[in-house]
Structures are given as C-alpha cells and as structure tokens.
Amino acid sequence: MGQEYLVIYEQEIKEIERVLNQLIKNSQAKCALLVDKDGHLITRQGFTHSLDTTALAALLAGSFASTKEIARLVGEPEFSVLFHQGKKDHIHVCLVGERSILAIIFDDRTTIGLVRLYAKETSEELAAILASATKEKRGKGTGIDSDFSASLESKLDDIFSE
C-alpha cells in the first residue's frame, strides 16, 4: 500500500482549533501549531502573525526526523518531546499520535512545567480527534465497489491496448 495521506475536514479543524485555544488559555502560551510529520501546517492558534508558520512547520518536522535518528543511535525508539529555550521565547514540541507534531511557543509569563502539563493533555485529546477522523474515513472507503473498479479497469485496458 502506498503512502497514506491525512485528510482533515472543516468540522475536525474547528474541534482541533478549540482544543488549541484551550491549551493557550490554560498554559498562558503565545501560540500553538499542529503540523503533520511531512512538515505541512495543519492549523495554528494564538499570536502567529509575526511568524513564518509555513517555514516553521517544515523545520519542526525536519527537527523531529533528525531527532528520531539521534534517538535510534542512543538506543531509544524515539524522543517524543523536544524543548528549545531562548532568551525571550521558548518552544515545546511533542508528538501527537503517529503522524502529527504539536508546537507550543511561550515566554516567561508561564513555566515549562505548566506548558508540559497542558501539552500532554492536549496531545492526547488531539490524537483522539485525529484517530477518530482517520478511522471514520477508512470505514467509508472509496465509495466505489469492486465490480465498478473491475469494469473500469477493463475499459481502460481496452482503450489503451488499441
């Protein structure tokens, strides 16, 4: 089977954004981003107007990919949390399920402990939303039955064999 793509509909995005907003409120963070492991921004909440969120999403995914290799070299299957501390702003990054990354940017108005606490709760809630969405879509299938697929394949073979 080829690569599986994550498809998230508007209702799921609204639910994810609600969860991210609650995270920001509870942890007193500046913003939060949800990124897929391929580096695509799924959604963001909070004060992100001064950030290049597209570049940040790609770099976060790359950082997690390299960290996975570092973990392997030291005998760990994966490091699930990263923390970067700056002079003013800090970033807490954690895995959400198998395919997503949650990044929380915060400053000294809060603590890493508080951010970690709410990040853990939030990542579990987001993982449930994403898992439910994926399961729902898998259950629906393509909507094309096998007889139609076989008929279509036969017709295409007829067209291109001439």
SULJO-V220300 format. One record per residue. N is the residue number from 1. RES is the residue in three letters. PHI is phi in degrees with one decimal (999 if undefined). Layout:
n:N res:RES phi:PHI
n:N res:RES phi:PHI
This chain:
n:1 res:MET phi:999
n:2 res:GLY phi:-75.0
n:3 res:GLN phi:-65.8
n:4 res:GLU phi:-93.7
n:5 res:TYR phi:-101.3
n:6 res:LEU phi:-87.7
n:7 res:VAL phi:-116.9
n:8 res:ILE phi:-121.2
n:9 res:TYR phi:-90.7
n:10 res:GLU phi:-54.9
n:11 res:GLN phi:-61.4
n:12 res:GLU phi:-68.0
n:13 res:ILE phi:-62.1
n:14 res:LYS phi:-60.7
n:15 res:GLU phi:-66.5
n:16 res:ILE phi:-62.6
n:17 res:GLU phi:-63.9
n:18 res:ARG phi:-61.2
n:19 res:VAL phi:-64.1
n:20 res:LEU phi:-65.1
n:21 res:ASN phi:-63.1
n:22 res:GLN phi:-64.7
n:23 res:LEU phi:-58.9
n:24 res:ILE phi:-61.8
n:25 res:LYS phi:-62.3
n:26 res:ASN phi:-67.4
n:27 res:SER phi:-90.7
n:28 res:GLN phi:63.2
n:29 res:ALA phi:-79.2
n:30 res:LYS phi:-81.0
n:31 res:CYS phi:-161.9
n:32 res:ALA phi:-142.4
n:33 res:LEU phi:-127.2
n:34 res:LEU phi:-113.2
n:35 res:VAL phi:-127.7
n:36 res:ASP phi:-85.7
n:37 res:LYS phi:-67.3
n:38 res:ASP phi:-85.0
n:39 res:GLY phi:95.1
n:40 res:HIS phi:-92.9
n:41 res:LEU phi:-71.0
n:42 res:ILE phi:-84.7
n:43 res:THR phi:-163.7
n:44 res:ARG phi:-146.0
n:45 res:GLN phi:-142.3
n:46 res:GLY phi:96.1
n:47 res:PHE phi:-86.5
n:48 res:THR phi:-114.2
n:49 res:HIS phi:-60.2
n:50 res:SER phi:-94.2
n:51 res:LEU phi:-104.0
n:52 res:ASP phi:-87.7
n:53 res:THR phi:-67.7
n:54 res:THR phi:-66.9
n:55 res:ALA phi:-65.7
n:56 res:LEU phi:-60.3
n:57 res:ALA phi:-60.3
n:58 res:ALA phi:-63.8
n:59 res:LEU phi:-68.4
n:60 res:LEU phi:-62.4
n:61 res:ALA phi:-64.4
n:62 res:GLY phi:-64.3
n:63 res:SER phi:-62.8
n:64 res:PHE phi:-67.5
n:65 res:ALA phi:-63.9
n:66 res:SER phi:-69.3
n:67 res:THR phi:-65.5
n:68 res:LYS phi:-62.3
n:69 res:GLU phi:-69.0
n:70 res:ILE phi:-61.5
n:71 res:ALA phi:-58.1
n:72 res:ARG phi:-59.2
n:73 res:LEU phi:-64.8
n:74 res:VAL phi:-99.6
n:75 res:GLY phi:89.2
n:76 res:GLU phi:-103.5
n:77 res:PRO phi:-67.1
n:78 res:GLU phi:-174.0
n:79 res:PHE phi:-94.8
n:80 res:SER phi:-94.8
n:81 res:VAL phi:-135.4
n:82 res:LEU phi:-124.6
n:83 res:PHE phi:-138.0
n:84 res:HIS phi:-121.1
n:85 res:GLN phi:-108.6
n:86 res:GLY phi:-113.1
n:87 res:LYS phi:-69.0
n:88 res:LYS phi:-111.2
n:89 res:ASP phi:-114.9
n:90 res:HIS phi:-133.2
n:91 res:ILE phi:-129.2
n:92 res:HIS phi:-108.3
n:93 res:VAL phi:-127.0
n:94 res:CYS phi:-143.7
n:95 res:LEU phi:-74.2
n:96 res:VAL phi:-123.4
n:97 res:GLY phi:63.4
n:98 res:GLU phi:-94.1
n:99 res:ARG phi:-127.1
n:100 res:SER phi:-132.5
n:101 res:ILE phi:-131.7
n:102 res:LEU phi:-106.4
n:103 res:ALA phi:-117.0
n:104 res:ILE phi:-122.3
n:105 res:ILE phi:-104.2
n:106 res:PHE phi:-145.1
n:107 res:ASP phi:-124.6
n:108 res:ASP phi:-75.9
n:109 res:ARG phi:-71.7
n:110 res:THR phi:-135.4
n:111 res:THR phi:-120.0
n:112 res:ILE phi:-62.5
n:113 res:GLY phi:-61.1
n:114 res:LEU phi:-66.1
n:115 res:VAL phi:-63.4
n:116 res:ARG phi:-61.4
n:117 res:LEU phi:-57.8
n:118 res:TYR phi:-73.1
n:119 res:ALA phi:-64.7
n:120 res:LYS phi:-62.8
n:121 res:GLU phi:-61.0
n:122 res:THR phi:-65.3
n:123 res:SER phi:-64.2
n:124 res:GLU phi:-66.8
n:125 res:GLU phi:-66.1
n:126 res:LEU phi:-65.9
n:127 res:ALA phi:-60.7
n:128 res:ALA phi:-64.9
n:129 res:ILE phi:-62.8
n:130 res:LEU phi:-67.3
n:131 res:ALA phi:-65.2
n:132 res:SER phi:-63.7
n:133 res:ALA phi:-64.4
n:134 res:THR phi:-66.6
n:135 res:LYS phi:-61.6
n:136 res:GLU phi:-60.0
n:137 res:LYS phi:-71.0
n:138 res:ARG phi:-64.4
n:139 res:GLY phi:-65.1
n:140 res:LYS phi:-74.1
n:141 res:GLY phi:67.1
n:142 res:THR phi:-88.0
n:143 res:GLY phi:84.9
n:144 res:ILE phi:-113.9
n:145 res:ASP phi:-79.2
n:146 res:SER phi:-66.7
n:147 res:ASP phi:-63.3
n:148 res:PHE phi:-64.1
n:149 res:SER phi:-59.4
n:150 res:ALA phi:-64.1
n:151 res:SER phi:-63.4
n:152 res:LEU phi:-63.0
n:153 res:GLU phi:-60.9
n:154 res:SER phi:-62.0
n:155 res:LYS phi:-63.0
n:156 res:LEU phi:-63.4
n:157 res:ASP phi:-62.0
n:158 res:ASP phi:-62.3
n:159 res:ILE phi:-64.7
n:160 res:PHE phi:-86.6
n:161 res:SER phi:-87.9
n:162 res:GLU phi:-74.9
